[in-house]
Amino acid sequence: MPKQYQSTSIPNSTKIWNHHLCNIYGNCKIGEECNIGTFVEIGPGVVIGNRVRIGAHCFIPEGVTIEDDCFIGPGVIFTNDRYPPGGKDAWRPIFVRKRVSIGAGSIILPGVEIGEGAMIGAGTVVTRNIPAGWRVVGNPARRILKKIFNCEKGEIK
Ligand SMILES: CC(C)(COP(=O)(O)OP(=O)(O)OC[C@H]1O[C@@H](n2cnc3c(N)ncnc32)[C@H](O)[C@@H]1OP(=O)(O)O)[C@@H](O)C(=O)NCCC(=O)NCCS
């Protein structure tokens, strides 16, 4: 039998490290083989895909969708109310596309979309949409490009 959290059902293949120390509200959709750390709050109607890893102390409120194979580091805060307290009509959704990795302690502002495979460095504040595959850091988030060296075999490319 899948575990029940109010009206949210958690597949057996998904591991929640401490059932007593997570708040998972109703009407969420949580996929297979996820891993959810301690002190995580997942708000009403949140959608989480398959094989998503969520570190301890994350806050994931109503309106957030996280697709398959994402990594959400510890202490990541998603937000939905741009000018709080704005009331539900003003809340904006967040979409985290497949294979995104979000570093520890990042903050994701309302209404943004993080494109497939993007990497968000630790402590980043994401204020705008991030295109697929970009690597961003800082407050506000800015793109970084790995230094490319034209060099002999064995050196960094
Ligand atoms: C972003 C990250 C992936 C590194 O990417 P990278 O392309 O290898 O970047 P580099 O280390 O070459 O750094 C490039 C520049 O960005 C800066 N930078 C790297 N990570 C940063 C961060 N999180 N915040 C601010 N600046 C950062 C570096 O200082 C460097 O700046 P410089 O060119 O002025 O010296 C890594 O720093 C990071 O934040 N990883 C997430 C760690 C984490 O939270 N893990 C969670 C599980 S515990």
The ligand as a MOL file (V3000), in Angstrom:
LIG
                    3D

  0  0  0     0  0            999 V3000
M  V30 BEGIN CTAB
M  V30 COUNTS 48 50 0 0 0
M  V30 BEGIN ATOM
M  V30 1 C 28.4260 26.4430 -9.9090 0
M  V30 2 C 29.2750 25.2350 -9.6170 0
M  V30 3 C 28.5700 23.9740 -10.1710 0
M  V30 4 C 30.6430 25.3280 -10.2630 0
M  V30 5 O 30.5260 25.4850 -11.6750 0
M  V30 6 P 31.8490 25.7020 -12.5540 0
M  V30 7 O 31.4350 25.9500 -13.9800 0
M  V30 8 O 32.7880 24.5700 -12.2880 0
M  V30 9 O 32.3820 27.0700 -11.9790 0
M  V30 10 P 33.8390 27.4470 -11.4490 0
M  V30 11 O 34.0930 26.7460 -10.1640 0
M  V30 12 O 34.8150 27.2910 -12.5800 0
M  V30 13 O 33.6460 28.9990 -11.1110 0
M  V30 14 C 33.4150 29.9620 -12.1470 0
M  V30 15 C 33.1870 31.3030 -11.4410 0
M  V30 16 O 31.9590 31.2720 -10.7490 0
M  V30 17 C 32.1310 31.5040 -9.3430 0
M  V30 18 N 31.2350 30.6170 -8.6210 0
M  V30 19 C 31.2070 29.2720 -8.6420 0
M  V30 20 N 30.2130 28.8150 -7.8950 0
M  V30 21 C 29.5820 29.8990 -7.3850 0
M  V30 22 C 28.4620 30.0700 -6.5410 0
M  V30 23 N 27.7930 29.0280 -6.0980 0
M  V30 24 N 28.0930 31.3280 -6.2400 0
M  V30 25 C 28.7820 32.4070 -6.7070 0
M  V30 26 N 29.8410 32.2960 -7.5380 0
M  V30 27 C 30.2450 31.0510 -7.8570 0
M  V30 28 C 33.6000 31.1740 -9.0870 0
M  V30 29 O 34.0910 31.8950 -7.9830 0
M  V30 30 C 34.2420 31.6130 -10.3810 0
M  V30 31 O 34.3790 33.0130 -10.3900 0
M  V30 32 P 35.7340 33.6940 -10.9740 0
M  V30 33 O 35.7780 33.2670 -12.4290 0
M  V30 34 O 35.4880 35.1370 -10.7720 0
M  V30 35 O 36.8370 33.1050 -10.1790 0
M  V30 36 C 29.5790 25.0590 -8.1020 0
M  V30 37 O 30.3780 26.1530 -7.6500 0
M  V30 38 C 28.3360 24.9930 -7.2370 0
M  V30 39 O 27.8080 26.0000 -6.7450 0
M  V30 40 N 27.8800 23.7250 -7.0520 0
M  V30 41 C 26.7200 23.4000 -6.2310 0
M  V30 42 C 27.1760 22.7800 -4.8940 0
M  V30 43 C 25.9850 22.3570 -4.0900 0
M  V30 44 O 25.1950 23.1640 -3.6790 0
M  V30 45 N 25.8310 21.0620 -3.9180 0
M  V30 46 C 24.6330 20.5600 -3.2270 0
M  V30 47 C 24.8440 19.1820 -2.6870 0
M  V30 48 S 25.7090 19.2260 -1.1490 0
M  V30 END ATOM
M  V30 BEGIN BOND
M  V30 1 1 1 2
M  V30 2 1 2 3
M  V30 3 1 2 4
M  V30 4 1 2 36
M  V30 5 1 4 5
M  V30 6 1 5 6
M  V30 7 2 6 7
M  V30 8 1 6 8
M  V30 9 1 6 9
M  V30 10 1 9 10
M  V30 11 2 10 11
M  V30 12 1 10 12
M  V30 13 1 10 13
M  V30 14 1 13 14
M  V30 15 1 14 15
M  V30 16 1 15 16
M  V30 17 1 15 30
M  V30 18 1 16 17
M  V30 19 1 17 18
M  V30 20 1 17 28
M  V30 21 1 18 19
M  V30 22 1 18 27
M  V30 23 2 19 20
M  V30 24 1 20 21
M  V30 25 1 21 22
M  V30 26 2 21 27
M  V30 27 1 22 23
M  V30 28 2 22 24
M  V30 29 1 24 25
M  V30 30 2 25 26
M  V30 31 1 26 27
M  V30 32 1 28 29
M  V30 33 1 28 30
M  V30 34 1 30 31
M  V30 35 1 31 32
M  V30 36 2 32 33
M  V30 37 1 32 34
M  V30 38 1 32 35
M  V30 39 1 36 37
M  V30 40 1 36 38
M  V30 41 2 38 39
M  V30 42 1 38 40
M  V30 43 1 40 41
M  V30 44 1 41 42
M  V30 45 1 42 43
M  V30 46 2 43 44
M  V30 47 1 43 45
M  V30 48 1 45 46
M  V30 49 1 46 47
M  V30 50 1 47 48
M  V30 END BOND
M  V30 END CTAB
M  END
